[in-house]
Amino acid sequence: MSTLREHLDGILRDADEAQLERLGRTGTSVAIRVIGKPGAGATLLLDRHPPAVTGDDEPGQVALDLTPEQAEAYRSGRLNVPNEAFSGAITFRGPVRLYLAVDPVLRHLLAVHGG
């Protein structure tokens, strides 16, 4: 099984130009960290074209802290980040609304690409 970083890198490679354009409109970076598993997350660099992904040691303007179970659900496109964030099930920092604007696109790409 690939790492979250490798998986996100794959979905960005497979995304079409319109999807990449929409992701890049946020102009932000999002660190996705897996609680208790340093190095298991990734940072989405949505502030460039084309968007890119690095390891979770790269800081993000927005940060999402996921449990290992949430990270697995995220990876397969099953995690509803907006609901989880607003219910308090996910800890986040920074202007999360920037991430939430592209969550539907990412969730679709993750679901299509498989977990």
Backbone hydrogen bonds, N-H to C=O, Kabsch-Sander energy under -0.5 kcal/mol:
donor,donor_aa,acceptor,acceptor_aa,energy
4,L,40,A,-0.7
7,H,3,T,-2.7
8,L,4,L,-2.9
9,D,5,R,-2.4
10,G,6,E,-2.1
11,I,7,H,-2.1
12,L,8,L,-2.1
13,R,9,D,-2.0
14,D,10,G,-1.8
15,A,11,I,-1.2
20,L,16,D,-2.4
21,E,17,E,-2.4
22,R,18,A,-2.2
23,L,19,Q,-2.4
24,G,20,L,-2.3
25,R,21,E,-1.0
25,R,22,R,-0.5
26,T,23,L,-1.1
27,G,24,G,-1.0
27,G,46,L,-1.1
30,V,44,L,-2.6
31,A,62,V,-3.0
32,I,30,V,-0.6
32,I,42,A,-3.6
33,R,31,A,-0.7
33,R,64,L,-3.0
35,I,33,R,-0.6
35,I,66,L,-3.1
37,K,34,V,-2.2
40,A,37,K,-2.2
42,A,32,I,-2.0
43,T,54,T,-2.3
44,L,30,V,-2.9
44,L,42,A,-0.5
45,L,43,T,-0.5
45,L,52,A,-3.4
46,L,28,T,-1.4
46,L,44,L,-1.0
52,A,45,L,-1.7
54,T,43,T,-2.4
56,D,41,G,-0.5
58,E,55,G,-1.6
62,V,29,S,-2.5
63,A,93,R,-2.2
64,L,31,A,-3.1
65,D,91,T,-2.8
66,L,33,R,-3.2
66,L,64,L,-0.6
71,A,67,T,-2.7
72,E,68,P,-1.9
73,A,69,E,-2.1
74,Y,70,Q,-2.9
75,R,71,A,-2.5
76,S,72,E,-1.3
77,G,74,Y,-1.8
78,R,73,A,-2.5
79,L,73,A,-1.0
80,N,78,R,-0.6
81,V,79,L,-1.4
84,E,80,N,-2.6
85,A,81,V,-3.0
86,F,82,P,-2.4
87,S,83,N,-1.6
88,G,84,E,-0.6
88,G,85,A,-0.8
89,A,84,E,-1.6
90,I,84,E,-1.4
91,T,65,D,-1.1
93,R,63,A,-2.0
96,V,94,G,-2.3
98,L,95,P,-2.1
99,Y,95,P,-0.6
100,L,96,V,-2.7
101,A,97,R,-1.4
102,V,99,Y,-1.9
103,D,99,Y,-1.0
106,L,102,V,-2.4
107,R,103,D,-3.2
108,H,104,P,-2.0
109,L,105,V,-2.5
110,L,106,L,-2.9
111,A,107,R,-2.4
112,V,108,H,-2.7
113,H,109,L,-2.4
114,G,110,L,-1.1
